[in-house]
Amino acid sequence: MNGYSIVSLISLCCYLLMFTTFLAARKSQRIVRSFLVLLAFMILWSWGSLFMRTEQFPSPYFWHQVSIFGLLMLPAGYYSFFGDFVGVYNTRRRLFWRIVFLALFVVNYFTEFMIPLPEITHQGSDVIFQYHYTNWIYLVFFFMLLVAGDIAWMVMAKRRKDPQIMVTLRPLILGICILFLGHFLSTIPFFLGVPMDIVSGVVNAMFFIYALYKKQIFRVTMLISKENCYLISLFFGILLLSNVGLSLQRWLSISYHLEPHEILVIVGIGMILLTIVLYLLLNSFLNNFFLQDEQMQSSALADYSSQVTQLLRVREVFETLNTLVQNTLKNWSVIGFCLGQDQMIRMAYSSNPLDAFDLHLDKEHPLVLYLNEVKTISRWEDFKKTSLYRGVWENEKQIFASMHVQFVAPLFSENHLIGILFFNSTQNQKPLQKDFAFLQSILAVTSVALNNAQKYERAYMEARMDEDTGVYNRKYFHELLEEKYNEYKDSSLALAIANLDDFRLYNQLYGQKEGDLVLRVVAHLLKTAVADQGYVARIAGKEFGVILPGYDILSAKTLMEKVLEQLQSKDGLIPFVGHVTFSAGVCASPYLAGSCRELLSNTEMAVSGVKRSGKNGVQMYSEEIRTRMTTKAGHHSQYDMYASTIYALTAAIDAKDHYTFSHSQNVAYYAKSLAHEMHLSEELENMVYEAGLLHDIGKIGISEYILNKPGRLNSEEYEEMKQHVENAVDIIRHLPAMEYVVPAVISHHERYDGTGYPRRLKGEDIPLLGRILCVVDSFDAMISKRSYKKAMSVYEALQILDEQAGRQFDPHCVDAFIRMIQESRLQIRYSNQDTERE
């Protein structure tokens, strides 16, 4: 085998290696299929050349025609490959070029005037093949140039839409030029017999593989697998031994007088050792120079894929991506933008916590239009060269410049843009092609993870939204209030509650539909007023809560007054019938509330103050307002309005148990006296007095047997007995103007240590009026004769109060109550007969 045959053999092995490698690639892609067809033509070309030069059966001229067929069909194969590479699928044009070059082969087969049969010369053991071309060979080059021109036209048309396409086409263009040069040189007499065309074909294929590698369709690890390394090492081992085998055999036979079978063993062992050494050298070379970065990136990408697909928060997805980029590509970071529910794309993450880029990109923004067109990662400089960039506002260009963007990448879900990634270098270093390829490979995984996170967050928020008004619901309001209270405990947090006035009557007059419209209007007004500086929630049927971080109490009051003014004026609102107002209370921490529950309780107290003062207003919970409200002119108790109703209810209870009314009067008397002793306002004294009268009104729903049972209640009976608190609240809520007593009534069985019922509140989280009722209610129960116990003495009752201070009772309330009795400033009231259970 001469040197020219060896070149053909090497080229054939290279083509076969590429072909078998790409068979394992993604054959579903058109570009892979077209490259396999191109390799098939190259294999026919090299195979025919090899078998012709080695004069294989049936004849060298038969294999010459096989080689020419592969050669002439290459231009048509190149045209199809380029079309798939740039995404232009012109089926008719492809078929046309295939027919043209097939016709050239048929004509040449019968005439041989373009590519004649080679002249075969034997010189000893060597065989020389020489081609004597005529000018007709340039007809083939003419058609090849036509194909090249058609490819160039196709590429330029694509370049107008995608300027960066030329970057990916450079290896292909260079490979074509080398192939064309090799064929041209083979026609020059100086290179007669030299397979320049075959050598240039192998180099051309290498450039094509490089282009596919940069397009992320091919990876070096596919070509340089262990199996392929073994095959390459074995091939070169055989090649080396085939050239030195005869000389080695003669040397061993003459120098060491070895027999043929001994020489065969030595050659076999040498072959094995040579193959192992070549494999180790080749594997080490490839790992150090080609695969190290790719394997590291592949491993990092695999870890990222398994981790990011389990994340359920958008920010966590971007944080994980940024960690991957910083660990893999030094001095690089990520800025992530995400599609919101309003269909605007906003910044969701930056590796620099000081970044707060005020960018809102809608679907018509030039950058969004560009990314929807290219649909893949792009260099920022390429975007700046497009006409779309001229449509970007100047202030946005300045923001983009401050971001130091190198690459911009779209994130798609079902062909819908859901996010944008900006990749920047902290040291403004120039991006490398391998960086571009790696970033491109993470887009699909990130898109899936971002889509899942967005769906989860949408579901998460929907579970926390009131579907009728579009604001937060009661459950999330309490979570958010607790969170913001802890966050702003050292600064200022204002809370406002707005309760619609006479809303039940409004629904009765105008219908449920109009009532729902009013709720949506109020929610819209509050959201508009608060904007992104606070949170609005619907916390009851006709009640809204507004959390205002960083607001002081005066600013919060001003905001609520503006909303009330807008509601009354109806300017710019959806028209609704009737006149609507609300009563709003405002409180702020830390100056007017020492805990989250106290902040909520004080705000509700302020709402009650507005209700009691005639509704339709906004009041602050403060000492100044409290003092103003204590004047008789400013206080309008609503108890008298419902006195007859309350009397009828207590009378109904009296039919079951004769002593509820007297017990409630005693509790009301003690509670008002204790409130006065603790220096509370006159208004609060009256409120706790009225709460004392109503605190047991819920016993109307408890069975007479349980109320008067002489023995201890079992667990089921006790649970039913505990329901009287909730029953009382339900009854009071049907007396709208008396809602201000609800906090005290619902908490009069809470314990200071948090083991009471129904809400298991603890310490100062229990409303103050509820803590007062708890002390006096227990005292009156202890000194009264019960159906299941004897009456205690006052001394014993006070001793128990003192012992339970800090556990069941508020110590301050106990101290004040005991002090009043010890100083004889409180008249003790007794019931002459058994009283009901507590």
C-alpha positions in Angstrom: 0.0 0.0 0.0 1.6 3.3 -1.1 1.3 6.7 0.6 -1.6 7.8 -1.6 -3.6 4.7 -0.6 -2.9 5.4 3.0 -4.3 8.9 2.7 -7.5 7.4 1.2 -7.6 4.8 4.0 -7.2 7.5 6.7 -9.9 9.7 5.2 -12.3 6.7 4.9 -11.7 5.8 8.5 -12.3 9.4 9.6 -15.5 9.6 7.7 -16.7 6.2 9.0 -15.8 7.3 12.6 -17.8 10.6 12.1 -20.7 8.7 10.5 -21.0 6.1 13.4 -20.7 8.9 15.9 -23.5 11.0 14.5 -25.8 7.9 14.2 -25.9 8.2 18.1 -26.7 11.9 17.9 -30.2 13.5 17.8 -31.2 12.1 14.4 -34.7 13.7 14.8 -33.0 17.0 13.9 -33.0 17.8 10.2 -29.5 19.1 10.3 -28.1 15.8 11.7 -29.9 13.9 9.0 -28.5 16.1 6.3 -25.0 15.9 7.7 -25.3 12.1 7.7 -26.2 12.2 4.0 -23.2 14.5 3.4 -20.9 12.0 5.2 -22.4 9.2 3.2 -21.3 10.9 -0.1 -17.9 11.5 1.4 -17.6 7.9 2.4 -18.5 6.8 -1.2 -15.9 9.2 -2.5 -13.1 8.0 -0.2 -14.1 4.3 -0.4 -14.1 4.4 -4.2 -10.7 6.1 -4.1 -9.2 3.6 -1.7 -10.5 0.5 -3.5 -9.5 2.0 -6.9 -5.9 2.7 -5.7 -5.6 -0.8 -4.2 -7.2 -2.3 -7.3 -9.9 -4.2 -5.6 -12.6 -6.4 -7.2 -14.3 -5.9 -9.7 -11.9 -3.3 -11.2 -10.2 0.0 -10.4 -12.5 1.7 -13.0 -15.6 0.5 -11.2 -14.4 2.0 -7.9 -13.4 5.2 -9.8 -17.1 5.7 -10.9 -18.2 5.1 -7.2 -15.7 7.8 -6.1 -16.9 10.2 -8.8 -20.6 9.6 -7.9 -19.8 10.6 -4.3 -17.8 13.5 -5.4 -20.4 15.0 -7.8 -23.3 14.5 -5.3 -21.4 16.5 -2.6 -22.5 20.0 -3.8 -26.2 18.9 -3.6 -25.4 17.5 -0.1 -23.8 20.8 0.9 -26.8 22.8 -0.3 -29.2 20.7 1.9 -26.8 20.9 4.8 -26.5 24.7 4.7 -30.3 25.0 4.3 -30.9 23.0 7.5 -28.1 24.8 9.3 -29.6 28.3 8.7 -33.2 27.1 8.9 -34.2 27.6 5.2 -36.2 24.6 3.9 -36.6 25.0 0.1 -37.5 21.5 -1.1 -37.8 22.3 -4.8 -34.4 23.9 -4.9 -32.8 21.0 -3.2 -34.4 18.5 -5.6 -33.2 20.7 -8.5 -29.6 20.5 -7.5 -29.7 16.8 -6.9 -31.1 16.2 -10.4 -28.4 18.5 -11.9 -25.4 16.8 -10.3 -26.9 13.3 -10.9 -27.3 14.3 -14.6 -23.6 15.4 -14.6 -22.5 12.0 -13.3 -24.6 10.1 -15.9 -23.2 12.3 -18.7 -19.7 11.9 -17.5 -20.2 8.1 -17.0 -20.9 7.7 -20.7 -18.7 10.4 -22.2 -15.8 10.8 -19.7 -15.1 14.3 -21.1 -15.3 16.0 -17.7 -13.5 13.6 -15.4 -11.7 10.9 -17.5 -10.6 7.5 -16.3 -7.3 7.6 -14.5 -4.1 6.4 -16.2 -2.8 3.4 -14.2 1.0 2.9 -14.2 2.9 0.1 -12.3 6.4 0.9 -11.1 7.5 -2.2 -9.3 5.2 -2.9 -6.4 3.8 0.7 -6.5 0.7 1.7 -8.6 0.4 5.3 -9.7 -2.9 6.8 -10.8 -2.8 10.0 -12.9 -5.7 12.1 -14.2 -5.4 14.0 -17.5 -8.1 16.6 -17.3 -9.4 18.7 -20.1 -11.0 22.1 -20.0 -14.4 20.4 -19.6 -13.5 19.8 -15.9 -14.3 23.5 -15.4 -17.9 22.8 -16.3 -18.1 20.9 -13.0 -16.5 23.8 -11.2 -19.0 26.1 -12.9 -22.0 24.2 -11.4 -20.2 24.1 -8.1 -19.9 27.8 -8.2 -23.6 28.1 -9.0 -24.4 26.1 -5.9 -22.0 28.2 -3.9 -23.8 31.3 -5.1 -27.2 29.9 -4.3 -25.9 29.0 -0.8 -24.5 32.6 -0.5 -27.9 34.1 -1.5 -29.7 31.9 1.0 -27.2 32.9 3.8 -27.5 36.6 3.0 -31.3 36.4 3.1 -31.1 34.8 6.5 -28.4 37.3 7.7 -30.9 40.2 7.3 -33.1 38.6 9.9 -30.3 37.2 12.1 -27.1 39.2 12.0 -25.2 36.7 14.2 -25.7 33.9 11.7 -22.3 34.7 10.0 -20.5 33.9 13.3 -21.8 30.3 13.2 -21.2 30.0 9.4 -17.5 31.0 9.5 -16.2 27.4 10.0 -18.5 26.1 7.2 -17.4 28.8 4.8 -13.7 28.1 5.6 -14.2 24.4 5.1 -15.9 24.9 1.7 -13.0 27.1 0.6 -10.5 24.5 1.6 -12.4 21.8 -0.2 -12.7 23.9 -3.3 -9.0 24.7 -3.2 -8.1 21.0 -2.8 -10.1 20.1 -5.9 -8.6 23.0 -7.9 -5.1 22.0 -6.9 -5.7 18.4 -8.0 -6.3 19.6 -11.6 -2.8 21.3 -11.7 -0.1 19.1 -13.3 2.3 19.7 -10.5 -0.1 17.8 -8.1 -0.9 14.9 -10.5 -1.4 11.7 -8.5 -1.6 13.5 -5.2 -5.0 13.1 -3.5 -5.4 16.7 -2.7 -9.2 16.5 -3.1 -9.4 13.7 -0.5 -7.2 15.5 2.0 -9.2 18.7 1.6 -12.4 16.7 2.1 -11.3 15.4 5.5 -10.3 18.9 6.6 -13.6 20.3 5.4 -15.5 17.6 7.4 -13.5 18.6 10.5 -14.6 22.2 10.1 -18.2 21.1 9.7 -18.1 19.2 12.9 -16.6 22.2 14.6 -19.6 24.3 13.4 -22.0 21.7 14.7 -20.2 21.6 18.0 -20.6 25.4 18.4 -24.3 25.1 17.5 -24.7 22.6 20.4 -25.8 19.8 18.1 -22.6 17.8 18.6 -20.3 17.4 21.6 -16.7 16.3 21.6 -17.5 13.6 24.0 -19.6 11.9 21.4 -16.7 11.7 19.0 -14.0 10.9 21.5 -15.7 8.2 23.5 -13.7 5.3 25.0 -14.8 3.0 22.2 -13.7 5.5 19.5 -10.4 6.0 21.2 -9.8 2.2 21.2 -10.6 2.1 17.5 -8.4 5.0 16.6 -5.5 3.6 18.7 -5.9 0.1 17.1 -6.1 1.7 13.6 -2.9 3.7 14.0 -1.2 0.7 15.6 -2.0 -1.5 12.6 -0.9 1.3 10.3 2.5 1.6 12.0 3.1 -2.1 12.1 2.0 -2.5 8.5 4.7 -0.1 7.4 7.5 -1.6 9.6 6.3 -5.1 9.8 8.4 -6.7 7.1 11.5 -4.8 8.2 10.9 -5.9 11.8 10.4 -9.5 10.7 13.7 -9.6 8.8 15.6 -8.0 11.6 14.3 -10.5 14.3 15.0 -13.4 12.0 18.5 -12.3 11.1 19.6 -10.9 14.5 18.0 -13.4 16.9 17.3 -16.4 14.5 13.7 -16.6 15.6 11.2 -18.9 14.1 8.1 -17.5 12.2 5.7 -18.5 15.0 8.0 -16.8 17.6 8.1 -13.6 15.6 4.3 -13.7 15.3 4.0 -13.8 19.1 6.4 -10.9 19.5 4.6 -8.9 16.9 1.3 -9.6 18.5 2.5 -8.6 22.0 4.0 -5.5 20.4 0.8 -4.7 18.7 -1.1 -4.9 22.0 1.4 -2.8 23.9 1.5 -0.2 21.1 -2.3 0.0 21.1 -2.4 0.5 24.9 0.3 3.2 24.8 -1.4 5.0 21.9 -4.7 4.8 23.7 -3.3 6.3 26.9 -1.5 9.1 25.1 -4.6 9.9 23.0 -7.0 9.8 25.9 -4.7 12.0 28.0 -4.2 14.5 25.2 -8.0 14.8 24.5 -8.9 15.1 28.2 -6.3 17.8 28.8 -6.9 19.9 25.7 -10.5 19.3 24.6 -12.7 17.6 27.2 -11.7 19.0 30.5 -13.8 22.2 30.3 -16.7 20.4 28.5 -16.8 17.6 31.1 -16.7 20.1 34.0 -19.5 22.1 32.4 -21.5 18.9 31.6 -21.2 17.8 35.2 -22.2 21.2 36.5 -25.1 21.3 34.1 -26.3 17.9 35.3 -26.2 18.9 38.9 -28.0 22.2 38.0 -30.7 20.3 36.1 -31.5 17.9 39.0 -31.5 20.8 41.6 -33.4 23.6 39.7 -36.3 21.4 38.6 -37.2 20.9 42.3 -37.4 24.6 43.1 -40.8 26.3 43.5 -39.8 30.0 43.7 -38.8 32.2 40.8 -36.0 33.9 42.8 -34.6 30.5 43.9 -34.4 29.5 40.2 -32.5 32.6 39.3 -30.2 32.3 42.4 -29.3 28.7 41.5 -28.6 29.7 37.9 -26.4 32.6 39.0 -24.4 30.2 41.3 -23.9 27.8 38.3 -22.7 30.7 36.1 -20.4 32.1 38.7 -18.8 28.7 39.5 -18.4 27.7 35.9 -17.6 31.0 34.1 -15.5 33.1 36.5 -16.4 36.8 36.8 -19.9 36.3 35.2 -23.3 36.9 36.8 -27.0 36.9 35.9 -29.8 39.4 36.0 -33.2 37.7 35.7 -36.4 39.3 34.4 -39.8 37.5 34.7 -43.2 37.8 33.2 -45.8 39.0 35.7 -49.6 38.5 35.8 -50.0 41.9 34.2 -48.1 40.6 31.2 -45.2 43.0 31.9 -41.6 41.7 32.2 -39.9 43.0 35.3 -36.6 42.4 37.1 -37.0 39.4 39.5 -33.4 38.8 40.5 -29.9 40.4 40.4 -26.7 39.0 41.9 -26.1 42.5 43.2 -28.6 43.4 46.0 -28.1 47.1 45.2 -29.5 46.7 41.7 -33.0 47.9 41.2 -33.4 48.5 37.5 -36.7 50.2 36.8 -37.5 48.4 33.6 -41.0 47.3 32.5 -41.0 45.5 29.1 -44.3 44.9 27.4 -44.8 42.5 24.4 -44.2 45.4 21.9 -40.8 46.4 23.4 -38.0 46.2 20.9 -36.0 43.8 22.9 -39.0 41.5 23.4 -39.7 41.6 19.6 -36.0 40.8 18.9 -35.9 37.8 21.3 -39.2 36.5 19.9 -37.6 36.6 16.5 -34.1 35.0 17.2 -35.5 32.6 19.9 -32.1 31.9 21.3 -29.2 33.5 23.2 -27.7 36.4 21.5 -24.8 38.8 21.9 -25.9 42.2 23.1 -23.7 43.8 20.4 -25.7 41.9 17.8 -29.0 43.4 19.2 -27.5 46.9 19.2 -26.7 46.5 15.4 -30.4 45.9 14.6 -33.0 48.5 13.6 -35.1 47.4 16.6 -32.4 48.8 19.0 -33.1 52.3 17.6 -36.6 52.0 19.1 -35.3 51.6 22.7 -35.8 54.7 24.9 -32.6 56.6 25.8 -33.1 56.1 29.5 -33.5 52.4 28.9 -30.3 52.4 26.9 -28.5 54.0 29.9 -29.9 51.3 32.2 -28.8 48.5 29.8 -25.3 50.1 29.6 -25.1 50.2 33.5 -25.9 46.4 33.5 -22.8 45.7 31.4 -24.8 43.1 29.4 -22.7 40.7 27.2 -25.4 38.1 26.4 -29.2 38.3 26.4 -31.3 35.1 26.3 -35.0 34.4 26.1 -36.8 31.8 28.2 -39.8 30.3 26.4 -42.6 28.0 27.5 -44.8 26.7 24.6 -43.4 29.3 22.3 -44.4 32.1 24.8 -41.8 34.4 26.3 -41.8 34.0 30.1 -38.5 35.5 31.1 -35.3 37.2 30.0 -31.7 36.5 31.2 -29.0 39.1 31.0 -25.5 37.7 31.4 -22.8 40.2 32.3 -19.1 40.1 33.2 -18.1 41.8 36.5 -14.7 42.6 34.9 -16.1 43.5 31.5 -14.1 40.7 29.9 -14.7 39.7 26.3 -17.0 36.7 25.9 -15.6 33.5 24.4 -17.4 31.2 22.0 -17.3 28.3 24.6 -19.0 30.6 27.1 -21.7 31.4 24.5 -22.2 27.6 23.9 -22.4 26.8 27.6 -25.0 29.5 28.3 -27.0 28.4 25.4 -27.2 24.8 26.8 -28.8 25.9 30.1 -31.7 27.8 28.6 -34.0 24.8 28.1 -33.6 23.6 31.7 -34.0 27.1 33.1 -37.2 27.7 31.0 -38.8 24.5 32.4 -37.8 25.4 36.0 -39.0 29.0 35.6 -42.3 27.9 34.1 -42.9 25.5 37.0 -42.0 28.1 39.6 -44.3 30.7 38.0 -47.2 28.2 38.0 -46.5 27.4 41.7 -46.4 31.1 42.7 -49.6 31.8 40.8 -51.3 29.0 42.6 -49.7 30.1 45.8 -51.1 33.6 45.4 -54.5 32.5 44.2 -54.9 30.6 47.5 -54.2 33.9 49.2 -56.5 36.1 47.1 -60.1 37.0 47.6 -61.6 36.1 44.2 -64.5 38.6 44.5 -62.3 41.7 45.0 -58.8 40.8 43.8 -57.1 41.7 47.0 -55.6 39.4 49.6 -57.9 37.2 51.8 -58.2 37.1 55.6 -55.8 34.2 56.1 -53.0 35.7 54.2 -53.7 39.1 55.8 -52.8 37.7 59.2 -49.7 36.0 57.9 -48.6 39.2 56.2 -49.3 41.4 59.2 -47.2 39.1 61.4 -44.4 39.1 58.9 -44.4 42.9 58.4 -44.7 43.5 62.1 -41.5 41.6 62.8 -39.8 43.2 59.8 -40.7 46.8 60.9 -40.7 46.4 64.6 -37.8 48.8 64.9 -39.3 51.4 62.6 -42.9 52.1 61.8 -45.9 50.0 60.7 -49.4 51.4 60.2 -52.5 49.3 60.1 -55.9 50.6 58.8 -59.2 48.8 58.8 -62.2 50.1 56.8 -65.7 48.7 57.7 -68.5 49.6 55.3 -71.4 51.3 57.0 -74.8 49.7 56.9 -73.7 47.3 54.2 -76.4 44.7 55.1 -79.1 47.3 54.6 -77.4 48.3 51.3 -77.6 44.7 50.0 -81.3 44.5 51.1 -82.1 47.7 49.3 -80.2 47.3 46.0 -79.4 43.6 45.8 -76.4 41.3 46.1 -75.0 42.2 42.7 -74.8 45.9 43.5 -73.2 45.0 46.9 -70.5 43.0 45.2 -69.9 46.0 42.8 -69.3 48.2 45.8 -66.9 45.8 47.4 -64.8 45.7 44.1 -64.9 49.5 43.9 -63.6 49.9 47.5 -60.9 47.3 46.9 -59.8 49.1 43.7 -59.7 52.5 45.5 -57.6 51.0 48.3 -55.2 49.2 45.9 -54.8 52.4 43.8 -54.1 54.5 46.9 -51.6 52.1 48.4 -49.9 51.2 45.0 -46.8 49.2 45.7 -46.2 50.7 49.2 -48.6 48.5 51.1 -51.0 45.6 51.1 -54.8 45.4 50.9 -56.9 42.5 52.1 -60.6 41.7 52.6 -60.7 40.4 56.2 -64.5 40.1 56.6 -67.6 40.3 54.4 -67.7 44.1 54.5 -64.3 44.9 56.0 -60.9 45.6 54.5 -57.5 45.7 56.1 -54.6 47.9 54.8 -51.0 47.2 55.9 -48.7 50.2 55.4 -45.0 49.5 56.1 -43.0 52.6 56.9 -46.1 54.8 57.4 -46.7 56.8 60.5 -50.2 57.1 61.9 -51.0 60.5 60.5 -49.9 59.5 56.9 -52.1 56.4 57.2 -55.0 58.5 58.4 -54.6 60.9 55.5 -54.5 58.1 53.0 -57.7 56.6 54.3 -59.5 60.0 54.4 -58.6 60.4 50.7 -60.0 57.0 49.8 -63.2 57.8 51.8 -63.5 61.1 49.9 -63.1 59.4 46.5 -65.7 56.8 47.5 -68.3 59.5 48.4 -67.6 61.6 45.3 -67.7 58.6 42.9 -65.3 60.5 40.6 -63.9 58.2 37.9 -65.4 55.1 39.5 -67.6 52.4 38.1 -71.1 53.8 38.8 -73.0 52.2 41.6 -76.4 53.1 43.1 -77.0 54.5 46.6 -74.6 56.3 49.0 -71.7 54.3 50.5 -69.4 55.2 53.3 -67.1 53.4 55.6 -65.8 53.7 59.2 -62.0 53.4 59.4 -59.6 53.1 62.3 -55.9 53.6 62.2 -53.1 52.5 64.5 -49.3 52.2 64.2 -46.5 50.4 66.0 -44.3 50.4 67.9 -45.6 53.6 69.7 -49.2 52.6 70.1 -49.0 48.8 70.0 -46.5 46.5 71.7 -47.4 43.3 69.7 -49.0 42.3 66.4 -52.2 41.3 68.1 -52.4 44.5 70.0 -51.9 46.5 66.8 -54.9 44.6 65.3 -57.0 45.0 68.4 -56.3 48.7 68.8 -57.2 49.3 65.1 -60.5 47.4 65.6 -61.1 49.5 68.7 -60.6 52.7 66.6 -63.1 51.4 64.0 -65.6 50.8 66.9 -65.0 54.3 68.0 -66.0 55.6 64.6 -69.1 53.4 64.6 -70.1 54.7 68.0 -69.5 58.3 66.9 -71.9 58.2 64.0 -69.9 56.3 61.3 -68.5 57.7 58.0 -65.1 58.8 59.2 -61.5 57.9 60.0 -60.1 57.9 63.5 -56.6 57.2 65.0 -56.1 55.1 68.0 -54.2 57.5 70.2 -54.3 59.1 73.6 -55.4 62.4 72.1 -58.3 60.9 70.3 -59.1 58.7 73.2 -59.3 61.8 75.5 -61.5 63.6 73.0 -63.8 60.6 72.8 -64.3 60.4 76.6 -66.4 63.6 76.7 -70.1 62.9 77.1 -70.8 65.0 74.0 -68.6 62.8 72.0 -69.9 59.4 73.3 -73.0 57.9 71.9 -73.6 54.4 73.2 -75.6 52.2 71.0 -76.7 49.9 73.9 -80.0 51.7 74.5 -81.0 51.0 70.9 -80.8 47.3 71.5 -81.7 47.2 75.2 -85.1 45.7 74.6 -83.7 43.1 72.2 -80.9 42.1 74.7 -83.5 42.0 77.6 -85.6 39.7 75.5 -82.6 37.4 74.9 -81.6 37.3 78.5 -85.2 36.6 79.5 -85.2 33.6 77.2 -82.1 32.4 78.9 -83.8 33.0 82.3 -86.5 30.6 81.2 -83.7 27.9 81.2 -81.6 29.2 84.0 -82.8 31.8 86.4 -79.5 33.5 87.3 -77.8 34.5 84.0 -79.3 38.0 84.1 -78.1 38.8 87.7 -74.7 37.3 87.0 -74.3 39.4 83.9 -75.2 42.6 85.8 -72.7 41.7 88.5 -69.9 41.2 85.9 -70.8 44.4 84.1 -70.7 46.3 87.5 -67.3 44.8 88.5 -65.8 45.3 85.0 -66.7 49.0 84.8 -65.3 49.6 88.3 -62.1 47.8 87.5 -61.7 49.7 84.3 -62.1 53.0 86.2 -59.5 51.8 88.8 -57.1 51.1 85.9 -57.6 54.7 84.7 -59.2 53.8 81.4 -61.3 56.3 79.5 -65.0 56.7 80.2 -65.7 55.3 76.8 -63.8 52.1 77.5 -65.5 51.9 80.9 -68.9 51.9 79.2 -67.7 49.5 76.5 -66.6 46.9 79.1 -69.8 47.4 81.1 -71.9 46.6 77.9 -69.6 43.7 77.1 -70.2 42.4 80.6 -74.0 42.5 80.1 -73.6 40.6 76.8 -70.7 38.2 77.6 -73.0 35.2 78.4 -75.8 35.9 75.9 -74.6 32.9 73.9 -75.9 30.5 76.6 -79.3 30.7 74.9 -78.0 28.0 72.6 -76.7 25.7 75.3 -79.0 22.9 76.6 -80.7 23.4 80.0 -79.3 20.1 81.2 -75.7 21.2 80.7 -76.3 24.6 82.3 -77.8 23.1 85.5 -76.0 19.7 85.7 -75.1 19.2 89.4 -72.0 17.1 88.6 -68.8 17.5 86.6 -69.3 17.9 82.8 -67.8 15.2 80.6 -65.6 16.1 77.6 -68.4 16.3 75.1 -70.6 18.4 77.4 -67.6 20.7 78.1 -67.0 21.2 74.4 -70.6 22.2 73.9 -70.4 24.5 76.9 -67.4 26.3 75.3 -69.6 27.1 72.3 -71.4 29.8 74.2 -68.6 32.3 73.5 -68.9 31.8 69.7 -72.7 31.9 70.0 -72.5 35.2 71.8 -70.4 36.7 69.0 -72.8 35.4 66.4 -75.7 37.1 68.2 -73.8 40.4 68.7 -72.9 40.5 65.0 -76.6 40.7 64.2 -76.6 44.0 66.2 -74.2 46.0 63.9 -73.8 49.0 66.1 -72.7 46.8 69.0 -69.8 45.1 67.2 -67.3 47.1 69.3 -67.9 44.7 72.3 -67.0 41.6 70.3 -63.2 41.6 71.1 -64.0 41.7 74.8 -66.8 39.1 74.7 -64.9 36.6 72.5 -61.8 36.7 74.8 -63.3 36.6 78.3 -62.4 32.9 78.6 -58.8 33.3 77.3 -56.1 32.5 79.9 -53.0 34.7 80.3 -50.7 31.7 79.8 -52.3 30.9 76.5 -54.3 27.7 77.4 -57.7 29.3 77.3 -60.4 29.3 74.5 -61.5 29.8 71.9 -58.4 31.3 70.2 -55.7 30.4 72.8 -54.4 33.9 72.9 -51.6 34.7 75.4 -50.5 37.6 77.5 -51.1 41.0 76.1 -52.3 39.5 72.8 -55.6 39.2 74.7 -57.6 42.4 74.4 -57.4 44.4 77.6 -61.2 44.5 78.1 -61.3 40.7 77.7 -58.6 40.4 80.4 -60.8 42.6 82.7 -63.9 40.4 82.1 -61.9 37.3 82.8 -61.0 38.4 86.3 -64.4 39.8 87.3 -66.4 36.9 85.7 -64.3 34.3 87.6 -64.6 36.3 90.9 -68.4 36.5 90.7 -68.6 32.8 89.8 -66.4 31.8 92.8 -68.4 33.8 95.4 -71.7 32.5 94.0 -73.4 29.2 94.9 -73.4 27.0 91.9 -75.5 23.9 90.9 -72.4 21.8 91.4 -70.5 23.7 94.2 -70.9 25.9 97.3 -70.1 29.6 97.3 -66.6 30.6 98.3 -65.8 33.5 100.7 -64.4 36.7 99.2 -61.1 36.0 101.0 -60.8 32.6 99.3 -61.7 34.0 95.9 -59.1 36.8 96.2 -56.5 34.2 97.3 -57.2 32.2 94.1 -57.1 35.3 92.0 -53.7 36.1 93.5 -52.4 32.6 93.0 -53.5 32.4 89.3 -52.1 35.9 88.5 -49.8 35.4 85.5 -51.3 32.0 84.7 -55.0 32.5 84.3 -55.3 36.2 84.9 -53.5 39.4 84.0 -51.4 40.3 87.1 -52.2 44.1 86.6 -55.9 43.5 86.5 -55.7 41.2 89.6 -53.7 43.7 91.6 -56.1 46.5 90.8 -59.2 44.4 91.6 -57.8 43.1 95.0 -56.7 46.6 95.9 -60.2 47.9 95.3 -61.7 45.3 97.6 -59.1 45.6 100.3 -59.6 49.3 100.4 -63.4 48.9 100.5 -63.9 50.9 97.3 -66.0 48.1 95.7 -69.3 46.9 96.8 -69.6 43.1 96.7 -72.7 41.7 95.1 -74.1 38.3 96.0 -76.7 36.1 94.4 -79.1 34.4 96.8 -79.5 31.3 94.7 -77.5 28.9 92.5 -76.0 30.4 89.4 -75.3 28.8 86.1 -72.1 27.3 84.9 -69.1 29.4 83.5 
